[in-house]
Each structure stands twice: as C-alpha cells, then as structure tokens.
C-alpha cells in the first residue's frame, strides 16, 4: 500500500478548471486499478491532496435543492460569482478567496476502506487545527462538517464538506473558512440548513488576516497523523 500523499497548491484557480483537473487525476487512479485487476498485478496507485482558493462560486451537490441559492443569474453576475451543479454529495456550498479548499484524491485502499471513517477523519483534521488556535470545533449530528457552539442558538459552521468516491477513490473534499468574506453566504442557505450561521477563523480569533500557509501546515500535520500518510510537497502548479 502506498502511504505517500503528494501535496499540490494550485493557488487561486477557476472552479471548472480545478474540477476538470480533479476528474483527470481521479480517472488516472481508476485506470490503474482497473488494469491491476485485469492483469492480476499490483501497481502502486498515487494519492494527491490539492489545496486551492477559488474565485467566488456556488456549487450544488447532486442531492441538493436549487432553491437554496437565493439569487438569480443577474445577481450572480453583479456580485462576480459563478454557479455549478456538481457530482459530490451534500447541498449548496460557497467557495471564495480567503477560504482553504482541500481536495484529497486518494485511493482509500492505501489507507482503509470506509467512507464514513474517511469523512470523520477529515472533520477531525479540522477540529484538531481549530484546537491549535484555542477553538472547540465539533460535529453536529446529521450535519457533515465542523461547527462551533453546537447545540446552542449560536451554532455556526466553519468548515463544509462534500465528497465523491468510486471504487474507493475520492475527490472533492472540504472548504475551511479562514479569511472568507462571509457576506457571500447571505445569498444561500448554507448546506441547505436553515437557521444556522456561518463563521470564519479570523472572525472567531478577532484577527484581520490569518496566515493561510500556517493554517495549511497545521491541517497537513493532522492529516498525516490521522491517515498515517507520508507527505510530499510540490511547488505551486
């Protein structure tokens, strides 16, 4: 089993371009796995973890409700945002500058074959990172992602998640609000959940601008520990 995970930081990149890139990597791993089965060999499959920031964009998961986007095409154009219906789980999500988006493209057969455990580990990675900053991140029953003040009138989401998996290969991932313009969340019902607000790391800590590279480093440290992964970092691509 290959425990090496190659980290690629894509910088600020268009959502569609990144989605296409994910699909390419995803398909390449599936092709290797198919060939292994046909030829009865065990070629190693790669694992990647993409970091990216997107220009303003709303994405709707395959089981999502379009009515959770509260604005029309004209308003989308006015605020400089795009909209995509995509093939991950979950409902509607916003991505934008100041948000750390992570797309692990993993062959879970290199780690463990349990999608539920995979999602819980991604949540735990963020919970541990929040703890590094003195914040108590939590899971909310029946609601994927990471929250603060669960079970109170002040419950608010700081990290959304939605993944796709086929033959134990993953794509899509998480969106962690770090220096995010929270005003863009006013144009949607976050993850289709009414009555819950959204927050970001800089707001919670009262810091105008968090160091994004520092936060990424903490996420990767916890990811490696949880997954037993060996991290290999590439330069921005």
C-alpha positions in Angstrom: 0.0 0.0 0.0 1.3 3.5 -0.9 1.0 5.9 2.0 2.7 8.7 0.2 0.5 11.7 -0.4 1.7 14.4 -2.8 0.5 17.9 -1.9 -0.1 20.4 -4.7 -1.0 24.0 -4.0 -2.9 25.4 -7.0 -3.2 28.9 -5.7 -6.2 30.9 -6.9 -7.8 28.8 -9.6 -11.1 28.8 -11.5 -13.6 26.2 -10.2 -14.2 24.5 -13.5 -10.5 24.2 -14.3 -9.9 22.7 -10.9 -12.9 20.3 -11.3 -11.5 19.1 -14.6 -8.1 18.6 -13.1 -9.6 16.6 -10.2 -11.5 14.4 -12.7 -8.3 13.7 -14.7 -6.4 12.6 -11.5 -9.4 10.6 -10.3 -9.7 8.8 -13.7 -6.0 8.1 -13.8 -6.1 6.3 -10.5 -9.2 4.3 -11.5 -7.5 3.3 -14.8 -4.5 1.9 -12.8 -6.9 0.0 -10.5 -8.8 -1.5 -13.5 -5.6 -2.5 -15.2 -4.3 -4.2 -12.0 -7.5 -6.3 -11.8 -7.4 -7.3 -15.4 -3.7 -8.2 -15.4 -3.6 -9.6 -11.9 -0.8 -7.2 -10.8 -0.4 -4.7 -8.0 0.9 -1.5 -9.4 1.0 1.3 -6.8 -1.7 3.9 -7.0 -0.9 7.6 -6.3 -2.5 9.8 -3.7 -2.8 13.5 -4.0 -4.1 16.4 -1.9 -4.9 19.6 -3.7 -5.0 23.0 -1.9 -6.8 25.7 -3.8 -8.7 29.0 -3.5 -11.5 29.7 -5.9 -12.9 32.9 -7.2 -16.5 33.5 -5.9 -18.6 30.4 -6.8 -21.6 28.5 -5.5 -21.7 24.7 -6.0 -24.7 22.4 -5.6 -24.3 18.7 -4.8 -26.2 16.0 -6.6 -28.8 15.7 -3.9 -29.1 19.5 -3.3 -32.0 21.8 -3.7 -31.6 24.6 -6.2 -34.0 26.7 -4.1 -31.2 27.0 -1.5 -29.5 29.5 -3.9 -31.4 32.7 -3.1 -30.3 34.8 -6.0 -30.8 34.7 -9.8 -28.3 34.8 -12.7 -28.4 38.6 -12.8 -27.4 38.9 -9.2 -24.7 36.3 -9.6 -23.2 38.4 -12.3 -23.5 41.6 -10.2 -21.5 40.0 -7.3 -19.0 38.4 -9.6 -19.9 34.8 -8.7 -20.5 31.6 -10.7 -22.7 28.6 -10.1 -22.2 24.9 -10.8 -24.2 21.8 -10.3 -21.7 19.1 -9.4 -21.2 15.4 -8.7 -20.3 15.4 -5.0 -22.6 14.7 -2.0 -24.1 17.5 0.1 -26.2 20.5 -0.8 -25.1 24.1 -1.6 -21.7 25.5 -0.7 -19.9 28.7 -1.4 -16.2 29.0 -2.3 -14.2 32.2 -2.5 -10.9 33.9 -1.8 -9.7 33.5 1.8 -11.1 30.0 2.1 -8.9 27.0 2.2 -10.3 24.4 -0.1 -8.8 20.9 0.1 -9.4 18.1 -2.4 -7.8 14.8 -1.4 -7.6 12.5 -4.4 -6.9 9.3 -2.5 -7.1 5.6 -3.2 -8.5 4.6 0.2 -7.3 1.0 -0.4 -3.9 2.5 0.5 -5.3 3.5 3.9 -8.7 2.0 4.9 -11.9 1.2 3.0 -14.5 3.1 5.0 -16.1 6.3 3.6 -17.8 7.1 6.9 -14.4 6.9 8.6 -12.9 9.0 5.8 -15.3 11.8 6.4 -14.9 11.7 10.2 -11.1 11.9 9.7 -11.4 15.0 7.5 -13.6 16.5 10.2 -11.1 15.6 12.9 -8.3 17.2 10.9 -10.2 20.5 11.0 -11.2 20.0 14.7 -7.6 19.5 15.7 -6.5 22.5 13.7 -9.1 24.7 15.4 -7.9 23.4 18.8 -4.4 24.6 17.8 -6.0 28.1 17.8 -7.9 27.6 21.1 -11.2 26.9 19.5 -13.5 24.0 20.1 -14.7 22.6 16.8 -17.5 20.0 16.9 -19.6 17.7 14.8 -23.3 18.3 14.6 -25.5 15.2 14.5 -26.8 14.6 11.0 -24.8 17.5 9.5 -21.5 16.9 7.9 -18.7 19.4 8.5 -17.3 21.2 11.5 -19.2 23.6 13.7 -18.8 25.9 16.8 -21.2 26.1 19.7 -23.2 23.0 18.6 -26.5 22.7 20.5 -26.8 26.4 21.3 -28.6 29.2 19.5 -25.2 30.4 18.4 -24.2 27.3 16.4 -22.2 28.3 13.4 -20.4 26.4 10.6 -16.7 27.0 9.9 -16.0 24.1 7.5 -18.2 22.4 4.9 -17.6 19.0 3.4 -18.8 17.0 0.4 -17.0 14.1 -1.3 -17.4 11.7 -4.2 -15.9 8.2 -4.2 -15.8 5.4 -6.7 -14.0 2.1 -6.1 -12.5 3.7 -3.0 -11.0 6.6 -4.9 -12.0 10.0 -3.6 -12.5 13.5 -4.9 -13.9 16.9 -3.8 -13.4 17.5 -0.1 -13.6 20.4 2.4 -13.9 24.2 2.5 -12.5 25.8 5.6 -13.4 29.4 6.2 -10.2 31.3 7.2 -10.3 34.8 5.9 -13.5 34.4 4.0 -15.9 37.2 3.1 -19.0 35.9 4.9 -21.3 38.3 3.1 -21.5 35.8 0.2 -23.2 33.3 2.4 -26.2 35.7 2.7 -27.1 34.7 -0.9 -27.7 31.0 0.0 -29.0 28.6 2.7 -25.6 27.1 3.7 -25.7 23.4 3.1 -29.5 23.6 2.9 -29.7 24.1 6.7 -32.0 26.9 7.8 -31.4 28.9 11.0 -27.7 28.2 11.2 -25.0 30.8 10.6 -21.5 30.6 9.2 -18.2 31.9 10.6 -14.5 32.0 9.7 -11.3 31.6 11.7 -10.2 35.2 11.5 -13.6 36.4 12.8 -13.5 33.9 15.7 -10.0 34.9 16.7 -10.5 38.7 16.1 -7.6 38.8 13.7 -8.0 40.8 10.5 -5.9 38.4 8.3 -4.8 34.9 9.2 -1.7 33.4 7.7 -3.1 30.9 5.2 0.1 29.0 4.8 0.4 28.4 8.6 -3.2 27.1 8.7 -2.5 24.7 5.7 0.6 23.5 7.5 -1.4 22.6 10.6 -4.1 20.9 8.5 -1.4 18.7 6.8 0.2 17.8 10.1 -3.1 16.5 11.5 -4.0 14.8 8.1 -0.7 12.9 8.1 -1.1 11.8 11.7 -4.7 10.6 11.2 -4.2 8.8 7.9 -0.6 7.5 8.6 0.4 9.4 5.5 3.9 10.4 4.3 3.6 13.9 3.0 5.4 15.0 -0.2 5.0 18.7 -1.1 5.2 20.1 -4.6 5.6 23.7 -5.6 2.5 25.6 -6.8 1.3 24.3 -10.2 
